[in-house]
Amino acid sequence: MTTDTKVKTTQDLDWDLQCYGMSEGALRDVVSNCESNIALGDITMLVASFMSNAQEEIDRGMSDRARQSINCAKFILFKYVYKEAE
């Protein structure tokens, strides 16, 4: 599990909101909650959930929100799934 502890500036938080639709800390909380609730810590289901959300958002014409959902899925893949595979 990664625990980046960089102090976020206002500019960083604005970027997070633009990129993910939430702060990076909130996204990490989503992952932490998922790990404690899913057998064997299967975060890949969380990634699939964000991707499914993106499909629905695209279907509803919510392209910016879909982009954010995809960014959330990528964040989880790069920070948690691929990191654990190393």
N, CA, C and O atoms as a GROMACS GRO file, in nm:
protein
  344
    1MET      N    1   0.083  -0.117   0.000
    1MET     CA    2   0.000   0.000   0.000
    1MET      C    3   0.088   0.124   0.000
    1MET      O    4   0.188   0.128   0.073
    2THR      N    5   0.055   0.222  -0.079
    2THR     CA    6   0.136   0.342  -0.083
    2THR      C    7   0.079   0.446   0.012
    2THR      O    8  -0.042   0.455   0.032
    3THR      N    9   0.168   0.523   0.069
    3THR     CA   10   0.126   0.629   0.160
    3THR      C   11   0.203   0.756   0.130
    3THR      O   12   0.287   0.798   0.209
    4ASP      N   13   0.175   0.817   0.017
    4ASP     CA   14   0.238   0.943  -0.018
    4ASP      C   15   0.188   1.049   0.080
    4ASP      O   16   0.068   1.061   0.103
    5THR      N   17   0.281   1.126   0.139
    5THR     CA   18   0.242   1.223   0.240
    5THR      C   19   0.276   1.365   0.200
    5THR      O   20   0.300   1.449   0.287
    6LYS      N   21   0.278   1.395   0.072
    6LYS     CA   22   0.306   1.530   0.025
    6LYS      C   23   0.192   1.622   0.070
    6LYS      O   24   0.075   1.590   0.056
    7VAL      N   25   0.230   1.739   0.124
    7VAL     CA   26   0.131   1.838   0.163
    7VAL      C   27   0.076   1.902   0.036
    7VAL      O   28   0.151   1.948  -0.049
    8LYS      N   29  -0.056   1.903   0.025
    8LYS     CA   30  -0.121   1.956  -0.095
    8LYS      C   31  -0.140   2.107  -0.085
    8LYS      O   32  -0.182   2.158   0.019
    9THR      N   33  -0.109   2.176  -0.193
    9THR     CA   34  -0.137   2.319  -0.201
    9THR      C   35  -0.279   2.336  -0.255
    9THR      O   36  -0.342   2.240  -0.299
   10THR      N   37  -0.327   2.458  -0.250
   10THR     CA   38  -0.459   2.488  -0.307
   10THR      C   39  -0.461   2.455  -0.455
   10THR      O   40  -0.561   2.405  -0.507
   11GLN      N   41  -0.351   2.482  -0.523
   11GLN     CA   42  -0.341   2.451  -0.666
   11GLN      C   43  -0.348   2.300  -0.688
   11GLN      O   44  -0.414   2.254  -0.781
   12ASP      N   45  -0.281   2.223  -0.602
   12ASP     CA   46  -0.287   2.076  -0.611
   12ASP      C   47  -0.430   2.027  -0.592
   12ASP      O   48  -0.477   1.941  -0.667
   13LEU      N   49  -0.499   2.081  -0.492
   13LEU     CA   50  -0.636   2.038  -0.464
   13LEU      C   51  -0.729   2.074  -0.579
   13LEU      O   52  -0.818   1.997  -0.614
   14ASP      N   53  -0.709   2.192  -0.639
   14ASP     CA   54  -0.789   2.231  -0.756
   14ASP      C   55  -0.766   2.133  -0.871
   14ASP      O   56  -0.860   2.093  -0.939
   15TRP      N   57  -0.640   2.095  -0.890
   15TRP     CA   58  -0.608   2.000  -0.997
   15TRP      C   59  -0.676   1.865  -0.970
   15TRP      O   60  -0.733   1.804  -1.060
   16ASP      N   61  -0.668   1.819  -0.843
   16ASP     CA   62  -0.734   1.693  -0.806
   16ASP      C   63  -0.883   1.697  -0.839
   16ASP      O   64  -0.936   1.603  -0.898
   17LEU      N   65  -0.948   1.806  -0.802
   17LEU     CA   66  -1.092   1.818  -0.828
   17LEU      C   67  -1.122   1.816  -0.976
   17LEU      O   68  -1.220   1.756  -1.020
   18GLN      N   69  -1.038   1.883  -1.054
   18GLN     CA   70  -1.055   1.884  -1.200
   18GLN      C   71  -1.031   1.745  -1.259
   18GLN      O   72  -1.102   1.702  -1.349
   19CYS      N   73  -0.930   1.676  -1.207
   19CYS     CA   74  -0.890   1.546  -1.261
   19CYS      C   75  -0.980   1.432  -1.216
   19CYS      O   76  -1.025   1.352  -1.298
   20TYR      N   77  -1.009   1.426  -1.084
   20TYR     CA   78  -1.079   1.311  -1.027
   20TYR      C   79  -1.222   1.341  -0.983
   20TYR      O   80  -1.301   1.249  -0.961
   21GLY      N   81  -1.257   1.470  -0.972
   21GLY     CA   82  -1.388   1.505  -0.920
   21GLY      C   83  -1.391   1.499  -0.767
   21GLY      O   84  -1.498   1.513  -0.707
   22MET      N   85  -1.277   1.479  -0.705
   22MET     CA   86  -1.261   1.473  -0.560
   22MET      C   87  -1.113   1.492  -0.530
   22MET      O   88  -1.030   1.488  -0.620
   23SER      N   89  -1.081   1.511  -0.403
   23SER     CA   90  -0.940   1.523  -0.368
   23SER      C   91  -0.873   1.386  -0.377
   23SER      O   92  -0.940   1.283  -0.370
   24GLU      N   93  -0.743   1.386  -0.393
   24GLU     CA   94  -0.670   1.260  -0.395
   24GLU      C   95  -0.689   1.186  -0.263
   24GLU      O   96  -0.699   1.063  -0.262
   25GLY      N   97  -0.694   1.260  -0.153
   25GLY     CA   98  -0.717   1.199  -0.022
   25GLY      C   99  -0.851   1.127  -0.015
   25GLY      O  100  -0.862   1.018   0.040
   26ALA      N  101  -0.954   1.190  -0.072
   26ALA     CA  102  -1.086   1.127  -0.074
   26ALA      C  103  -1.084   1.000  -0.159
   26ALA      O  104  -1.146   0.900  -0.124
   27LEU      N  105  -1.012   1.004  -0.271
   27LEU     CA  106  -1.000   0.887  -0.357
   27LEU      C  107  -0.926   0.775  -0.284
   27LEU      O  108  -0.964   0.658  -0.294
   28ARG      N  109  -0.821   0.810  -0.211
   28ARG     CA  110  -0.749   0.709  -0.132
   28ARG      C  111  -0.841   0.650  -0.024
   28ARG      O  112  -0.831   0.531   0.008
   29ASP      N  113  -0.929   0.732   0.033
   29ASP     CA  114  -1.026   0.682   0.132
   29ASP      C  115  -1.122   0.582   0.068
   29ASP      O  116  -1.158   0.482   0.130
   30VAL      N  117  -1.164   0.610  -0.056
   30VAL     CA  118  -1.251   0.516  -0.128
   30VAL      C  119  -1.181   0.381  -0.140
   30VAL      O  120  -1.242   0.276  -0.118
   31VAL      N  121  -1.053   0.384  -0.176
   31VAL     CA  122  -0.975   0.260  -0.190
   31VAL      C  123  -0.963   0.190  -0.055
   31VAL      O  124  -0.981   0.068  -0.047
   32SER      N  125  -0.932   0.265   0.049
   32SER     CA  126  -0.918   0.205   0.183
   32SER      C  127  -1.048   0.139   0.227
   32SER      O  128  -1.046   0.028   0.281
   33ASN      N  129  -1.159   0.206   0.206
   33ASN     CA  130  -1.289   0.149   0.241
   33ASN      C  131  -1.317   0.023   0.161
   33ASN      O  132  -1.372  -0.074   0.213
   34CYS      N  133  -1.280   0.025   0.035
   34CYS     CA  134  -1.301  -0.090  -0.053
   34CYS      C  135  -1.219  -0.209  -0.003
   34CYS      O  136  -1.269  -0.321   0.005
   35GLU      N  137  -1.094  -0.184   0.031
   35GLU     CA  138  -1.005  -0.292   0.076
   35GLU      C  139  -1.057  -0.358   0.202
   35GLU      O  140  -1.042  -0.479   0.220
   36SER      N  141  -1.118  -0.280   0.290
   36SER     CA  142  -1.166  -0.339   0.414
   36SER      C  143  -1.301  -0.408   0.397
   36SER      O  144  -1.342  -0.484   0.484
   37ASN      N  145  -1.369  -0.384   0.286
   37ASN     CA  146  -1.501  -0.442   0.265
   37ASN      C  147  -1.504  -0.555   0.162
   37ASN      O  148  -1.602  -0.630   0.156
   38ILE      N  149  -1.400  -0.568   0.082
   38ILE     CA  150  -1.400  -0.671  -0.023
   38ILE      C  151  -1.306  -0.783   0.017
   38ILE      O  152  -1.192  -0.759   0.057
   39ALA      N  153  -1.353  -0.904   0.005
   39ALA     CA  154  -1.271  -1.021   0.039
   39ALA      C  155  -1.140  -1.017  -0.038
   39ALA      O  156  -1.138  -0.988  -0.157
   40LEU      N  157  -1.032  -1.046   0.030
   40LEU     CA  158  -0.898  -1.053  -0.028
   40LEU      C  159  -0.850  -0.919  -0.085
   40LEU      O  160  -0.756  -0.916  -0.164
   41GLY      N  161  -0.914  -0.808  -0.046
   41GLY     CA  162  -0.869  -0.676  -0.091
   41GLY      C  163  -0.872  -0.660  -0.241
   41GLY      O  164  -0.781  -0.600  -0.298
   42ASP      N  165  -0.973  -0.712  -0.306
   42ASP     CA  166  -0.978  -0.711  -0.452
   42ASP      C  167  -1.017  -0.573  -0.505
   42ASP      O  168  -1.134  -0.547  -0.531
   43ILE      N  169  -0.919  -0.486  -0.521
   43ILE     CA  170  -0.946  -0.350  -0.568
   43ILE      C  171  -0.976  -0.347  -0.717
   43ILE      O  172  -1.024  -0.246  -0.768
   44THR      N  173  -0.948  -0.455  -0.786
   44THR     CA  174  -0.978  -0.454  -0.930
   44THR      C  175  -1.128  -0.437  -0.953
   44THR      O  176  -1.168  -0.382  -1.056
   45MET      N  177  -1.211  -0.482  -0.860
   45MET     CA  178  -1.355  -0.461  -0.873
   45MET      C  179  -1.390  -0.313  -0.861
   45MET      O  180  -1.483  -0.265  -0.925
   46LEU      N  181  -1.315  -0.240  -0.780
   46LEU     CA  182  -1.336  -0.097  -0.768
   46LEU      C  183  -1.301  -0.028  -0.898
   46LEU      O  184  -1.371   0.063  -0.942
   47VAL      N  185  -1.192  -0.070  -0.960
   47VAL     CA  186  -1.153  -0.015  -1.090
   47VAL      C  187  -1.263  -0.042  -1.193
   47VAL      O  188  -1.301   0.047  -1.268
   48ALA      N  189  -1.313  -0.165  -1.195
   48ALA     CA  190  -1.421  -0.201  -1.288
   48ALA      C  191  -1.544  -0.116  -1.263
   48ALA      O  192  -1.615  -0.078  -1.356
   49SER      N  193  -1.571  -0.085  -1.137
   49SER     CA  194  -1.686  -0.002  -1.101
   49SER      C  195  -1.672   0.139  -1.158
   49SER      O  196  -1.767   0.194  -1.214
   50PHE      N  197  -1.552   0.198  -1.143
   50PHE     CA  198  -1.529   0.330  -1.201
   50PHE      C  199  -1.543   0.328  -1.353
   50PHE      O  200  -1.597   0.421  -1.412
   51MET      N  201  -1.495   0.220  -1.416
   51MET     CA  202  -1.507   0.209  -1.562
   51MET      C  203  -1.654   0.195  -1.603
   51MET      O  204  -1.696   0.254  -1.703
   52SER      N  205  -1.731   0.118  -1.528
   52SER     CA  206  -1.875   0.105  -1.556
   52SER      C  207  -1.945   0.239  -1.539
   52SER      O  208  -2.032   0.276  -1.619
   53ASN      N  209  -1.906   0.312  -1.434
   53ASN     CA  210  -1.963   0.446  -1.416
   53ASN      C  211  -1.934   0.533  -1.537
   53ASN      O  212  -2.021   0.606  -1.584
   54ALA      N  213  -1.811   0.526  -1.587
   54ALA     CA  214  -1.773   0.607  -1.703
   54ALA      C  215  -1.860   0.572  -1.824
   54ALA      O  216  -1.901   0.661  -1.898
   55GLN      N  217  -1.886   0.443  -1.845
   55GLN     CA  218  -1.972   0.403  -1.957
   55GLN      C  219  -2.111   0.465  -1.944
   55GLN      O  220  -2.165   0.517  -2.042
   56GLU      N  221  -2.167   0.459  -1.826
   56GLU     CA  222  -2.299   0.517  -1.802
   56GLU      C  223  -2.296   0.668  -1.820
   56GLU      O  224  -2.388   0.726  -1.878
   57GLU      N  225  -2.190   0.732  -1.770
   57GLU     CA  226  -2.179   0.877  -1.783
   57GLU      C  227  -2.165   0.919  -1.929
   57GLU      O  228  -2.222   1.020  -1.970
   58ILE      N  229  -2.092   0.841  -2.007
   58ILE     CA  230  -2.082   0.869  -2.151
   58ILE      C  231  -2.218   0.857  -2.216
   58ILE      O  232  -2.258   0.941  -2.297
   59ASP      N  233  -2.290   0.751  -2.181
   59ASP     CA  234  -2.423   0.728  -2.237
   59ASP      C  235  -2.518   0.845  -2.205
   59ASP      O  236  -2.606   0.877  -2.284
   60ARG      N  237  -2.500   0.906  -2.090
   60ARG     CA  238  -2.586   1.016  -2.046
   60ARG      C  239  -2.533   1.153  -2.090
   60ARG      O  240  -2.589   1.256  -2.052
   61GLY      N  241  -2.426   1.154  -2.169
   61GLY     CA  242  -2.370   1.280  -2.218
   61GLY      C  243  -2.288   1.356  -2.115
   61GLY      O  244  -2.266   1.477  -2.130
   62MET      N  245  -2.244   1.287  -2.011
   62MET     CA  246  -2.165   1.350  -1.904
   62MET      C  247  -2.017   1.324  -1.928
   62MET      O  248  -1.951   1.258  -1.848
   63SER      N  249  -1.964   1.376  -2.039
   63SER     CA  250  -1.829   1.342  -2.080
   63SER      C  251  -1.722   1.386  -1.980
   63SER      O  252  -1.624   1.315  -1.960
   64ASP      N  253  -1.739   1.502  -1.916
   64ASP     CA  254  -1.638   1.547  -1.821
   64ASP      C  255  -1.637   1.456  -1.698
   64ASP      O  256  -1.530   1.422  -1.648
   65ARG      N  257  -1.752   1.418  -1.650
   65ARG     CA  258  -1.760   1.327  -1.535
   65ARG      C  259  -1.705   1.190  -1.573
   65ARG      O  260  -1.640   1.125  -1.491
   66ALA      N  261  -1.730   1.145  -1.696
   66ALA     CA  262  -1.675   1.017  -1.743
   66ALA      C  263  -1.523   1.022  -1.744
   66ALA      O  264  -1.457   0.925  -1.707
   67ARG      N  265  -1.467   1.134  -1.788
   67ARG     CA  266  -1.322   1.152  -1.788
   67ARG      C  267  -1.268   1.140  -1.645
   67ARG      O  268  -1.165   1.077  -1.623
   68GLN      N  269  -1.337   1.200  -1.550
   68GLN     CA  270  -1.294   1.193  -1.411
   68GLN      C  271  -1.300   1.049  -1.358
   68GLN      O  272  -1.211   1.005  -1.287
   69SER      N  273  -1.406   0.976  -1.394
   69SER     CA  274  -1.418   0.836  -1.350
   69SER      C  275  -1.304   0.752  -1.408
   69SER      O  276  -1.249   0.667  -1.339
   70ILE      N  277  -1.270   0.776  -1.533
   70ILE     CA  278  -1.159   0.704  -1.595
   70ILE      C  279  -1.028   0.740  -1.525
   70ILE      O  280  -0.945   0.652  -1.501
   71ASN      N  281  -1.009   0.867  -1.493
   71ASN     CA  282  -0.888   0.909  -1.420
   71ASN      C  283  -0.881   0.842  -1.283
   71ASN      O  284  -0.772   0.805  -1.239
   72CYS      N  285  -0.994   0.827  -1.216
   72CYS     CA  286  -0.996   0.758  -1.086
   72CYS      C  287  -0.952   0.612  -1.104
   72CYS      O  288  -0.873   0.561  -1.026
   73ALA      N  289  -1.004   0.547  -1.207
   73ALA     CA  290  -0.967   0.408  -1.234
   73ALA      C  291  -0.817   0.397  -1.262
   73ALA      O  292  -0.751   0.306  -1.211
   74LYS      N  293  -0.763   0.489  -1.341
   74LYS     CA  294  -0.620   0.486  -1.371
   74LYS      C  295  -0.536   0.511  -1.246
   74LYS      O  296  -0.434   0.445  -1.226
   75PHE      N  297  -0.579   0.604  -1.163
   75PHE     CA  298  -0.508   0.632  -1.038
   75PHE      C  299  -0.497   0.505  -0.956
   75PHE      O  300  -0.389   0.471  -0.907
   76ILE      N  301  -0.608   0.434  -0.939
   76ILE     CA  302  -0.608   0.312  -0.859
   76ILE      C  303  -0.519   0.206  -0.922
   76ILE      O  304  -0.444   0.138  -0.852
   77LEU      N  305  -0.527   0.191  -1.052
   77LEU     CA  306  -0.441   0.093  -1.120
   77LEU      C  307  -0.293   0.124  -1.097
   77LEU      O  308  -0.215   0.035  -1.061
   78PHE      N  309  -0.254   0.248  -1.118
   78PHE     CA  310  -0.113   0.284  -1.110
   78PHE      C  311  -0.061   0.289  -0.967
   78PHE      O  312   0.053   0.250  -0.941
   79LYS      N  313  -0.142   0.336  -0.873
   79LYS     CA  314  -0.096   0.353  -0.735
   79LYS      C  315  -0.111   0.227  -0.650
   79LYS      O  316  -0.039   0.210  -0.551
   80TYR      N  317  -0.205   0.139  -0.686
   80TYR     CA  318  -0.232   0.025  -0.601
   80TYR      C  319  -0.214  -0.109  -0.672
   80TYR      O  320  -0.138  -0.193  -0.624
   81VAL      N  321  -0.280  -0.130  -0.784
   81VAL     CA  322  -0.278  -0.261  -0.849
   81VAL      C  323  -0.140  -0.291  -0.906
   81VAL      O  324  -0.081  -0.394  -0.873
   82TYR      N  325  -0.087  -0.205  -0.991
   82TYR     CA  326   0.044  -0.231  -1.052
   82TYR      C  327   0.155  -0.224  -0.948
   82TYR      O  328   0.253  -0.298  -0.958
   83LYS      N  329   0.142  -0.138  -0.850
   83LYS     CA  330   0.242  -0.124  -0.743
   83LYS      C  331   0.256  -0.255  -0.666
   83LYS      O  332   0.368  -0.296  -0.633
   84GLU      N  333   0.143  -0.320  -0.637
   84GLU     CA  334   0.145  -0.447  -0.563
   84GLU      C  335   0.204  -0.560  -0.647
   84GLU      O  336   0.256  -0.656  -0.592
   85ALA      N  337   0.196  -0.549  -0.778
   85ALA     CA  338   0.246  -0.654  -0.867
   85ALA      C  339   0.398  -0.649  -0.878
   85ALA      O  340   0.460  -0.747  -0.920
   86GLU      N  341   0.459  -0.538  -0.840
   86GLU     CA  342   0.606  -0.523  -0.853
   86GLU      C  343   0.681  -0.612  -0.757
   86GLU      O  344   0.804  -0.611  -0.755
   0.00000   0.00000   0.00000
